[in-house]
């Protein structure tokens, strides 16, 4: 995953750089300013992403359909897998955010405004997840709704660094820390050995927590928090959307 997602990110980054030269823009105009890389917004995204998956699983525990289980990794092995999965999901976040909400979203926005473009690409994002083995329509809808949440964060923070951090931490929390399935895929090397018992609409079934209706509820709460907290619209910059059209 680290290799494949890393190469995919570099390919889309290079393609976007080529287009930026043609359109007389910068990569930063597409939502990925290097000067803001891994700064406060990214770490806020990390915090919210891990907190969100923790709240989701905690609510399942309160509902009696989930148990965190025993710790399955110890010593050096626990740190090794934590680092490897952390790097892998960092590149997942970089690739998926920049692919779906980078150049493509910026370009569509210049022609059909921001939110119609965001809805279109988030729908596509959800449909792509539907093709994953073990995924359900609820899980695909959750992925699309999460894509819209990331569009809101881009709109209100001005770049993709908070969504990248959120995306990476959410997946890391699911796959490594809590050891649950991520979009129907269970991975080797997870800290906890959890168990589920109950109806699929609560547990997510084969999909994992993302297939639970509780996941949609968590997204609604997150949307409300970010919409009230981040009021200013910072993306796209009006000057940059017009610059390449002259």
C-alpha positions, 0 to 999 in steps of 0.5 A: 500500500505504501508503495502503490499509494506513494507512486499514485500520489507522485503521478497525480502531483506531477500531472497537476504540476504540468497543468499548473505550468500550462495554466500559469498557476501553482500547485498551491492553487489546487489546494496543496501549498508546500509552505503549509505542509504538516503544520497546525491544520494537518495536526488538527486533522489528525486529532479530529480524525482519530477522535472521530473513529474513537467516538464512533467505536465508543458509541458502538460499545455503549450500544453493546455491539462492539468490544475493543478486545485484547491487545494483539501486538507488543514491544517493537512489533507494535511500534513497527506496525504503527509507523508502517501503517502511519506512513501508508495512510499518510500517502492514502490521504495525500493521493485520495485528497489531491486526486478527488479534491485537488486539480479536478475540484479546482477546475470544475469549480471554475466552470460550475462553482464549488458545491456542485463540483464538490457534490459531483466528485464526492458522489464519484468518491463514494461509487469508487468505494462501492467497488471494494470487496465487502463494501455496502451501499451504506458504506459507499454513502458514508464515503461520499458524505465524508468526501463532502465533509473534506470539501467543507474543510477545504472550503473553510481552511483554504487547503487540503492539509486538514482533510489529509490529516483527518483522512490518514488518522481515521484510517490509521485508527480503524486499521492499526489501532482498533483493528477493525475492517476499513471499507470491508478490508481487514489488515495484518498488524493491528493493535487491538483484537476487537469483536462485534455482535449485533445487527449490521446496520449498527455494526457495519457488518462486513464493511466495518464501522463505516457501514454503520448508520452510527457513522453517518450520525458522527459525520452529521455532528462533525459537519455541524462542528466545522460549519459553526467553527470555521466560518470564513470561505477561503477556497478557491481564491477568486484571483486564482480561478480567473488567472488562467482564463485571461 
